[in-house]
Amino acid sequence: MSQAQIEPSKSTSANNVSAISAQSLYEKCWALAQNIWWSWHPEVNNLFRDLDPIRWRQLDHNPVALLREFTPERLEMRAGELVLYSRINQAYRRLKEYLASTDTWGATHAGVLGAMPVAYFSAEFGLHESVPIYSGGLGVLSGDHIKSASDLAAPLVAIGLFYDQGYFKQHLDKDGWQHEEYFDTKVKNVPMEPAVTPDGKPITVTIQTRSGNLKAKVWLMRVGRVHLYLLDCDVEGNSPEDRELTARLYGGDIRTRIRQELVLGVGGVRALDALNITPGAYHLNEGHSAFAALEVIRGRMENDGLSFDDALREVAQRTVFTTHTPVPAGHDRFDGAMVEEHLGPLRDQLGISFEQLMGLGRVEPQNEHETLCMTVLALKLSRRANAVSSLHGHVSRRMWAHLWPWRVEEEIPIGHITNGVHVQSWLALQMQQLYDRIFPANWMEQMGEPDVWKGIHSIDPGELWETHHTLKNLLVTFVRRRLSRQCRRRGESDEMIEAARTILDPGVLTIGFARRFATYKRADLILSDLDRFVELINDTNRPIQFIFAGKAHPADDPGKRLIEKIANLRHDERFASKVAFIEDYDINVGRHLTQGVDVWLNNPRRPLEASGTSGQKVVLNGGLNCSVLDGWWAEAFDGSNGFAIGRGTSHVSDEINDGRDADELYRVLEQEVIPLFYDRDLDGLPRRWVEMMMNSIGSLAWRFSAHRMVMDYVKTAYLPAAGGSSCSMNFP
Ligand SMILES: *Cc1c(COP(=O)(O)O)cnc(C)c1O
């Protein structure tokens, strides 16, 4: 469209009016961009995209950065060309209404928390690809948790760290080896503002250590109704090294780690204090933030004159701890010198000895050889602890049984609340529109309720299949675009680029595998028997194809070798057009993959997957899970809503285990998945497959939604912790 279509202003007064309206239009868009609420509302998302689709993609779907490229006048012109006025006004009105509404689940069920919200601590938050302060599953879970808390209006504030370089961007070289790159996030393009005290002063917190003071400023990020406070050490008064302390997520050495955790925990509690927020309950999401409880204890001693023991008891009563790590090596541990350097001054104020402090983080308090473990500390400082799936509950109780040596395993006080995903963040618009037609009008507010999803069985199977196909086509287009871009960046030949442009066939059974490349997740299990794999891929009548994605931790060479092995399949012509590796797995890649695959593959060494959530995103969009009976799948699979690899047993020998699971994986694909997918009726419709899609959506979507998860936390953990009604958590 050309500018000529815009009617030129005739008079100065008209010019003024137009300037005012341009300004107001811009301000509305700006307000929308400043609340991450926009990201889970497709119509607002599309509004920003339509302003400039190419820049939108180049800017990582960041509306703040996009709007900075517009003047109010140019924005108004674009809005005029595209007839966006009413869409902008409507989106703005919806946000206002959302923020103002009082008729909410939270008002009815969590009212007592109102003035004393839950303080939710997490080291990472995965909210959107344009806000890179997450690395993977834990972050996406925290992000989904606070989005659902917002939608339900559960009173909650969140505390995290602002990493201005975030986690690394992944590139593979021509040989398939992973390289890591860090980029500075421009603070001005992040939707946040300095957090201020009730009388309007910006907040800086100071934390004493034996080796000097550490300072952090506090940002406020709006996530719907939830305020997320992010601490940032890049402030004047810190040494140059300390200014970089919060630059990278999980970067640096063990000393960086304890200092980051000190800022998150102790600094986080100080920030709440400065904000004049008195939490009714504290939720430590993973052990990283366990120092928070010590600082709350200090506050109670100072303000209410309690003894250390009494304060500990009271604070533990208010504290909820969620553990996520089923392997002992995955827990943060700090030696005595490190602890004394960083917690010495706080320990003085608590009036406890070095041995007492270390004892709080040890399984055997007197054992001088034990380091301070953040998980043990969190378990001892919280009255309510939970794992993130039923199976993980069993594993956690066994792992920490020696903390309660007088109890039998069933009585170890670690329950479980299974993880879930924020439906609106992961559900494709096309699928949502289908649900809108068959579910009750207000289904979005009630997606944690089973009844809502029963309606799926009344859908026209052909329509469900068509919708899935549309999404699968979009995925194939996405993969081709990404792969050809990867080839161009590596400076590869025109033939390679051309091959990338035509990779994959939308008609073929498409299996996705995206996760962190830790060796226990066994990304290469499907390659165990290469001949068998070749046969499956190249079957003339019933072929299959694969899309892989995932990062390895920068220090994890075995993980990087797995990536190399899979990425290099593209140099083998038996696989070249059938196996794709997409670089730089993030929320954007995750969304495309989970919305478009036929099958989502998950084959970790059982029981090392605490929960997993990516398969839950797949459920919402009509894909089917094919997974080892581990994590959430162990309690989700019912024989008719997806596929199980193995029978939920594991052998002590990894080698035997891997061999068995590989056999089972091939068997399930050959005998169940592939035949069912290619079993078509006269119209080409895989009726039994579509039935399984319906079973999957109907039985799983509500259970593994973050709405259900947050409601469980409110009822069984937050309310009891805050002294409200009591209701016990899931135990075996
Ligand atoms: C959902 C998601 C995860 C978590 O998925 P798992 O099933 O735990 O592997 C990790 N990373 C990204 C980018 C995600 O979107």
The ligand as an SDF file (V2000), in Angstrom:
LIG
                    3D

 15 15  0  0  0  0  0  0  0  0999 V2000
    8.8070  -26.5510   27.2810 C   0  0  0  0  0  0  0  0  0  0  0  0
   10.2280  -26.2320   27.1050 C   0  0  0  0  0  0  0  0  0  0  0  0
   11.1990  -26.9170   27.8500 C   0  0  0  0  0  0  0  0  0  0  0  0
   10.8510  -28.0050   28.8330 C   0  0  0  0  0  0  0  0  0  0  0  0
   10.5520  -29.1910   28.1930 O   0  0  0  0  0  0  0  0  0  0  0  0
   11.0240  -30.6330   28.7080 P   0  0  0  0  0  0  0  0  0  0  0  0
    9.9050  -31.5190   28.3610 O   0  0  0  0  0  0  0  0  0  0  0  0
   11.2570  -30.5360   30.1800 O   0  0  0  0  0  0  0  0  0  0  0  0
   12.2630  -30.9250   27.9590 O   0  0  0  0  0  0  0  0  0  0  0  0
   12.5290  -26.5880   27.6570 C   0  0  0  0  0  0  0  0  0  0  0  0
   12.8860  -25.6330   26.7850 N   0  0  0  0  0  0  0  0  0  0  0  0
   11.9900  -24.9540   26.0500 C   0  0  0  0  0  0  0  0  0  0  0  0
   12.4520  -23.9060   25.1050 C   0  0  0  0  0  0  0  0  0  0  0  0
   10.6280  -25.2290   26.1910 C   0  0  0  0  0  0  0  0  0  0  0  0
    9.7470  -24.5450   25.4640 O   0  0  0  0  0  0  0  0  0  0  0  0
  1  2  1  0
  2  3  1  0
  2 14  2  0
  3  4  1  0
  3 10  2  0
  4  5  1  0
  5  6  1  0
  6  7  2  0
  6  8  1  0
  6  9  1  0
 10 11  1  0
 11 12  2  0
 12 13  1  0
 12 14  1  0
 14 15  1  0
M  END
$$$$
